[in-house]
Amino acid sequence: MVKLSKRLQMIADRVPKGSKVADIGSDHALLPTYLAQQGIIVAAVAGEVNPGPFEAAQRQVLESGLSKIIQVRSGDGLAVIEPGEVNVITIAGMGGSLMASILEAGKSKLSGVQHLILQPNVGEDHVRRWLLSNGWKLESEAILEEDGKIYEILTAVAASKDELATLDALYEERTLPGGCTVSKERLQQMGPYLMQEAPEVWFVKWESELKKLAMIVSQLKLSTAEASIIKVEQVSQEMREIKEVLACLQKVKP
């Protein structure tokens, strides 16, 4: 039986029983193998564009005796599936910008898909913006730390016609319990549900992000170019807003 990392286990826990799953960028096909072994899914496509991981996925499925349930396919993004073939798509372990571009390029393949379970390594705001712009309702957010890295998992469902008009409400400017106002941009960056729940690991993540932004400002200040000066102010303003959110929520923590 396959044993998953904490990160993959958290993704697996969000897959509804009886699903047909496409795991895009499946690497060694560990996630679909586990889901099949646990009887959670009835069928899966493990998609992988790189030859080495593709061959490893094929071996994994063959050795697990799951060839009748899992099909390993070579291809880029959602090119490995046909419209209506699956009802759940998982994508994990890549940047949010790339993830959003994969979803955008494969929009025609999303017919019949009910759940997107997405784990971007960075750039989660790109994913949230894509979901909002394309009729997907962000249903939940989770965050975890494993092996010194912090990961977010975003789960979205296809919005009904009635829900489409209200998707923006999740990112409406709001006043936090501590009294500060948070913008749509910051909600998309930091996560509306994560901001509401504010777990300890979320604070750790954003303290780390502030350090990275401070380093960017230090580098930009070495240049006297007008573009660099403008960028310094933009990044500095972003830092001020993030610090305000963190301080605001720290105040109301029990």
ABEGO torsion letter per residue (X at the ends): XBBBBAAAAAAAAABBBGBBBBBBGAEAGAAAAAAAAAGABABBBBBBABAAAAAAAAAAAAAAGAAAABBBBBEBEAAABBBGABABBBBBGBBAAAAAAAAAAAAAAABGBABBBBBBABGAAAAAAAAAAAGBBBABBBBBBBGGBBBBBBBBBBBBAAAAAAAAAAABBBBBAAGBBBBAAAAAAAEAAAAAAGBAAAAAAAAAAAAAAAAAAAAAAABABAAAAAAAAAAAAAAAAAAAAAAAAAAABX
